[in-house]
């Protein structure tokens, strides 16, 4: 498992920018640029309506992971690192069921591929994935659990080799999970038994904390790696098909050479879009792995795709829009700089981002102008907003979840 050092509480607002390495001291707050103040005279141009709020345990807590809910068939599923998993009606916020499991350090659960009646350790860290009759979720101590989405009852558990801090992907009869040590696993969706494992090999001594969810499509699994590459694997056996570099890894120090590709890979038709810290925003032909275009763009969050544009937040907290066909930048908004924004999501004609101070911001997708803002809580928001239909769901690090809709001003 990667050597890591515990972060101080204030640094959690930086999400993936919390740099973890054995022996390193936590950054001093004075070394972080102050957040850009919000305009006190801001006049919204679109109305935000709160639909409901709820809470799931203590959320991500001090773990530094980005827990994001998932909505499937009108049900929202969420987990917390203190052992809670719950389902809510996505329209009303009414809790449908909740399970609480023990979180006991050093107790590693049921064992790989073994069925059981209880889950003794539920330090859930990977956001949940749901498909059909299966809910899959990972833990900080290296397990993936399979459960029933109807009531959270356990189906199986699979022991991996390191913590699982990204949501698994479910594709057909396979659950695809990745661990913090650079491995990707293909697990049988019915039993949890390991079918294959892809080992990235040597991972950098210093890396950002977090990974994007694996993308499974057309019999191929796509992931971003710790060393700044987009990697394509065969879904049936985990064999590497190709890799394409998103960052060059150049620099004099380990920190300057950080080039993690931590955002979720996007697919539109046969074109993939990926990005990396200290790297480029790149469009790649999926079947061949051939780059179509690239644009310098350093980010540690996921991208969003809509219409003719691609949206991203750079490592300074500036929101950008790019032409998806060429990569040329269309607009940039720096009014939220150093507020340590989440990755963007697209809600109708607006780009939604949230910040480390509990605020949620809406920008016009056409020109990036700020259009609305609300405050979910006074706690940091690290997870990318989730848009389903006309509703956006936001979760902060303490497990507060808010559902919001937009209307005419």
C-alpha positions in Angstrom: 0.0 0.0 0.0 1.2 3.5 -0.7 2.9 5.2 2.2 0.8 8.2 3.2 0.8 10.9 5.9 -2.3 12.2 7.7 -3.5 15.6 6.6 -4.6 18.4 8.9 -8.3 19.1 8.9 -8.1 22.4 7.0 -6.2 20.8 4.1 -9.1 18.5 3.4 -10.7 21.5 1.5 -8.1 20.9 -1.2 -9.4 17.4 -1.9 -7.0 15.7 -4.2 -4.4 18.4 -3.8 -3.7 17.0 -0.4 -0.2 15.6 -1.3 0.6 12.5 0.7 4.0 11.0 1.2 5.7 9.4 4.2 7.8 11.8 6.2 6.3 14.9 4.6 5.0 17.6 6.9 1.5 19.0 6.3 1.4 22.2 4.3 1.0 25.4 6.3 -2.2 27.3 5.8 -0.2 30.5 5.1 1.3 28.8 2.1 -2.1 28.5 0.5 -3.5 31.4 -1.6 -6.5 33.0 0.1 -9.8 32.3 -1.6 -11.2 35.0 -3.9 -14.0 36.8 -1.9 -17.5 36.4 -3.2 -19.2 39.5 -4.6 -21.5 40.8 -1.8 -23.5 42.7 -4.4 -24.0 39.7 -6.7 -27.5 39.6 -8.3 -28.5 36.1 -9.5 -30.0 35.7 -12.9 -31.6 32.3 -12.3 -33.5 31.1 -9.3 -32.3 28.1 -7.3 -34.9 26.1 -5.4 -34.0 23.7 -2.6 -35.9 20.4 -3.1 -34.7 18.6 0.0 -31.8 18.0 2.3 -30.7 14.9 4.1 -27.6 13.4 5.8 -25.6 10.2 5.6 -23.5 9.5 8.7 -20.4 11.7 9.0 -19.7 11.6 5.2 -16.1 11.4 4.1 -14.9 12.9 7.4 -11.2 13.5 7.6 -10.4 10.7 5.1 -9.8 13.0 2.1 -11.9 10.9 -0.2 -14.6 12.4 -2.5 -17.8 10.6 -1.7 -20.5 11.2 -4.3 -24.0 9.8 -4.3 -25.4 7.8 -7.2 -29.0 7.9 -8.5 -30.5 4.8 -10.2 -34.2 4.3 -11.1 -35.3 7.2 -8.8 -33.3 6.1 -5.8 -30.2 7.9 -4.4 -27.6 5.8 -2.7 -24.9 7.2 -0.4 -22.3 5.9 2.0 -20.0 7.3 4.7 -16.6 6.4 6.1 -18.1 5.8 9.5 -20.0 2.7 8.4 -23.4 3.9 7.1 -25.0 3.2 3.8 -28.5 4.4 2.9 -31.0 4.8 0.1 -33.3 7.8 -0.4 -36.1 8.6 -2.6 -34.4 10.9 -5.1 -37.5 13.1 -5.6 -38.4 13.7 -2.0 -35.3 12.8 0.0 -37.3 10.3 2.1 -35.0 7.7 3.5 -35.9 4.2 2.2 -33.5 2.2 4.2 -30.2 2.5 6.1 -27.6 0.0 7.3 -24.9 0.7 9.9 -21.8 -1.5 10.1 -19.0 -1.5 12.5 -15.8 0.4 11.7 -13.0 -1.4 13.5 -9.4 -0.7 12.6 -7.5 -3.9 11.7 -10.6 -6.1 11.1 -10.6 -7.1 7.5 -14.0 -8.6 7.0 -15.2 -11.7 5.3 -12.4 -12.6 2.9 -12.3 -12.8 -0.9 -15.3 -14.2 -2.7 -16.9 -15.5 0.5 -20.6 -15.1 1.1 -21.8 -14.0 4.5 -24.7 -12.6 6.5 -23.0 -9.5 7.8 -20.4 -6.9 6.9 -18.2 -6.5 10.0 -16.2 -3.5 8.7 -17.8 -0.7 6.7 -15.2 2.1 6.3 -16.8 2.9 2.9 -14.6 5.1 0.8 -15.4 4.4 -2.8 -18.7 5.9 -3.8 -21.4 3.2 -4.5 -22.2 1.8 -8.0 -25.6 0.3 -8.7 -26.7 -1.9 -11.6 -29.7 -4.3 -11.7 -29.7 -6.3 -8.4 -26.2 -5.3 -7.3 -24.8 -2.4 -5.3 -21.0 -2.5 -5.1 -18.9 -0.3 -2.8 -15.2 -0.2 -1.7 -13.6 0.5 1.7 -10.6 2.2 3.2 -9.2 -1.2 4.3 -9.2 -2.7 0.8 -12.5 -4.5 0.4 -15.3 -4.4 -2.2 -18.7 -5.4 -0.9 -21.6 -6.6 -3.0 -25.1 -5.8 -1.6 -28.7 -5.8 -2.5 -29.8 -2.3 -3.6 -33.3 -3.1 -2.3 -32.3 -3.2 1.4 -28.5 -3.2 1.7 -28.3 -6.8 2.7 -24.8 -8.3 2.0 -24.2 -10.6 -1.0 -20.5 -11.1 -1.1 -17.1 -9.5 -0.2 -13.8 -9.4 -2.0 -10.5 -8.6 -0.4 -8.1 -6.5 -2.5 -4.6 -5.3 -1.8 -5.1 -1.6 -0.9 -7.8 1.0 -0.1 -10.6 1.6 -2.6 -11.2 5.3 -2.9 -13.0 5.5 -6.2 -16.5 4.1 -7.1 -16.3 0.7 -8.8 -17.8 0.3 -12.2 -20.4 -2.5 -13.0 -20.4 -3.7 -16.6 -22.3 -6.9 -17.5 -21.2 -9.7 -15.1 -18.1 -7.8 -14.0 -17.3 -5.4 -11.2 -14.3 -3.3 -12.0 -12.5 -1.7 -9.0 -9.2 0.1 -8.6 -7.0 0.5 -5.6 -4.7 3.2 -4.3 -1.6 1.1 -5.1 -2.2 1.3 -8.9 -4.0 -2.0 -9.5 -7.3 -2.6 -11.3 -9.4 -5.7 -10.5 -12.1 -7.5 -12.5 -14.5 -9.2 -10.0 -17.3 -11.6 -10.7 -20.5 -9.6 -10.2 -22.3 -12.7 -8.8 -19.7 -13.9 -6.3 -17.0 -11.2 -5.9 -14.3 -13.7 -7.0 -11.3 -12.2 -8.7 -11.1 -12.9 -12.4 -8.2 -10.7 -13.3 -5.9 -8.0 -12.0 -4.0 -5.3 -13.9 -0.9 -4.1 -12.1 0.3 -0.6 -13.1 3.7 -1.6 -11.7 5.8 1.0 -10.0 3.8 4.0 -8.9 5.3 7.4 -8.1 6.6 8.0 -4.6 4.3 11.0 -4.4 0.9 11.3 -5.8 -2.5 13.0 -5.3 -5.1 11.2 -3.2 -7.9 9.8 -5.3 -8.9 8.2 -8.6 -11.6 8.5 -11.1 -14.1 5.7 -11.6 -13.1 3.2 -14.3 -15.0 3.7 -17.5 -16.2 0.5 -19.1 -17.5 0.6 -22.7 -17.5 -1.7 -25.7 -15.6 -4.4 -24.0 -12.8 -2.0 -22.9 -12.0 -0.5 -19.5 -10.4 3.0 -19.5 -8.5 4.4 -16.5 -6.2 7.3 -15.7 -3.0 6.4 -14.0 -0.8 7.9 -11.3 1.9 8.6 -13.8 -0.3 10.7 -16.1 -1.5 8.1 -18.6 -4.8 7.1 -20.0 -4.8 3.3 -20.2 -7.1 1.0 -22.1 -7.6 -2.6 -20.8 -9.5 -5.6 -22.2 -12.6 -6.0 -20.1 -12.6 -9.9 -20.3 -9.0 -10.4 -19.0 -7.5 -7.1 -18.0 -4.8 -7.2 -20.7 -3.5 -3.7 -21.7 -4.5 -2.6 -25.2 -2.8 0.7 -25.3 -1.8 3.7 -23.2 -1.5 7.4 -24.1 0.3 10.0 -22.0 -1.6 13.0 -20.7 1.3 14.6 -18.8 5.0 14.5 -19.3 6.1 14.1 -15.7 8.9 16.7 -16.0 10.1 18.8 -13.1 13.0 19.2 -10.6 11.2 17.9 -7.6 8.7 15.1 -6.8 6.0 17.8 -6.3 6.7 19.4 -9.7 6.6 15.9 -11.3 3.1 15.1 -9.9 1.0 14.3 -13.0 -1.9 12.1 -11.8 -4.8 11.6 -14.1 -7.4 11.5 -11.4 -10.5 12.6 -13.1 -13.1 10.3 -14.6 -12.5 9.6 -18.3 -15.3 10.8 -20.6 -16.5 9.0 -23.8 -18.6 10.5 -26.6 -19.0 8.3 -29.6 -15.6 6.9 -30.2 -13.7 9.9 -28.7 -12.3 9.8 -25.2 -11.5 13.0 -23.2 -9.0 12.9 -20.3 -6.9 15.3 -18.3 -4.1 15.3 -15.7 -2.5 17.4 -13.0 0.5 19.3 -14.5 -0.6 17.9 -17.9 -2.9 18.4 -20.8 -6.6 18.1 -21.7 -6.5 15.6 -24.5 -9.0 14.1 -26.9 -8.1 10.5 -28.0 -9.5 8.1 -30.6 -10.9 5.2 -28.5 -10.2 2.3 -30.7 -6.6 3.2 -31.6 -5.5 5.3 -28.7 -4.3 8.0 -31.1 -4.4 11.6 -29.8 -6.7 13.9 -31.8 -5.8 17.1 -30.0 -4.4 18.4 -26.7 -4.4 21.6 -24.8 -2.3 22.5 -21.7 -4.6 22.2 -18.7 -3.7 21.2 -15.2 -6.5 19.8 -13.1 -7.1 17.3 -10.4 -10.9 17.0 -10.9 -13.2 15.4 -13.4 -14.5 17.1 -16.6 -18.0 17.7 -17.9 -19.3 17.4 -21.5 -22.3 19.1 -23.0 -23.3 20.3 -26.5 -20.2 21.5 -28.4 -18.2 22.3 -25.2 -16.0 20.6 -22.7 -15.9 22.1 -19.2 -13.2 21.9 -16.5 -11.7 23.5 -13.4 -8.0 24.0 -13.3 -5.7 23.6 -10.3 -6.1 27.3 -9.4 -9.9 27.1 -9.2 -10.6 28.8 -12.6 -13.5 27.4 -14.6 -12.9 26.9 -18.3 -14.9 26.0 -21.4 -13.2 24.4 -24.4 -14.4 23.6 -27.9 -14.8 19.8 -27.9 -13.8 19.4 -31.6 -10.5 21.3 -31.4 -9.6 21.9 -27.7 -9.5 25.7 -28.1 -10.6 27.6 -25.1 -13.9 29.5 -25.4 -14.1 31.3 -22.0 -12.6 31.3 -18.6 -14.0 32.5 -15.2 -11.5 33.4 -12.5 -14.0 34.8 -10.0 -13.9 31.6 -7.9 -10.1 31.3 -8.0 -8.5 29.6 -5.0 -11.8 28.5 -3.6 -10.7 24.9 -4.4 -13.6 23.9 -6.6 -15.1 20.5 -7.3 -15.2 19.2 -10.9 -18.0 20.8 -12.9 -21.4 19.3 -13.8 -23.9 20.5 -16.5 -27.4 21.3 -15.4 -29.4 22.5 -18.4 -27.7 25.7 -19.6 -25.6 26.1 -16.5 -22.3 24.8 -15.2 -22.4 23.8 -11.5 -19.4 23.7 -9.2 -19.0 23.7 -5.5 -16.3 25.0 -3.2 -14.3 24.3 0.0 -16.5 26.7 1.9 -19.9 25.0 1.4 -21.1 27.2 -1.5 -22.6 25.9 -4.8 -22.2 28.1 -7.9 -24.0 28.2 -11.2 -22.3 29.7 -14.3 -23.9 30.3 -17.7 -22.6 27.6 -20.0 -22.6 30.1 -22.9 -20.1 32.6 -21.5 -19.2 31.6 -17.9 -21.0 34.4 -16.2 -22.0 33.7 -12.6 -25.7 33.1 -12.5 -26.6 31.9 -9.0 -25.2 30.5 -5.7 -26.5 28.9 -2.5 -24.8 27.5 0.5 -25.3 23.9 1.5 -23.4 24.1 4.7 -20.2 25.6 6.2 -18.3 22.4 5.4 -16.1 21.7 2.4 -17.6 20.2 -0.7 -15.1 17.9 -2.5 -17.3 15.6 -4.7 -18.4 16.7 -8.2 -22.1 17.6 -8.3 -24.4 15.0 -9.7 -27.0 16.0 -12.2 -29.9 13.7 -12.9 -32.8 15.0 -15.0 -33.6 18.6 -13.7 -32.1 18.1 -10.3 -28.5 18.5 -9.0 -27.3 16.6 -5.9 -24.5 18.0 -3.8 -22.7 16.3 -0.9 -20.3 17.9 1.6 -17.5 16.1 3.6 -19.8 15.7 6.6 -22.5 13.8 4.7 -25.0 16.6 4.2 -26.8 16.1 0.9 -28.8 18.8 -0.9 -31.0 18.5 -4.0 -31.6 21.7 -6.1 -33.6 22.7 -9.2 -33.4 25.8 -11.3 -36.3 28.0 -12.4 -36.9 31.4 -14.0 -35.7 34.4 -11.9 
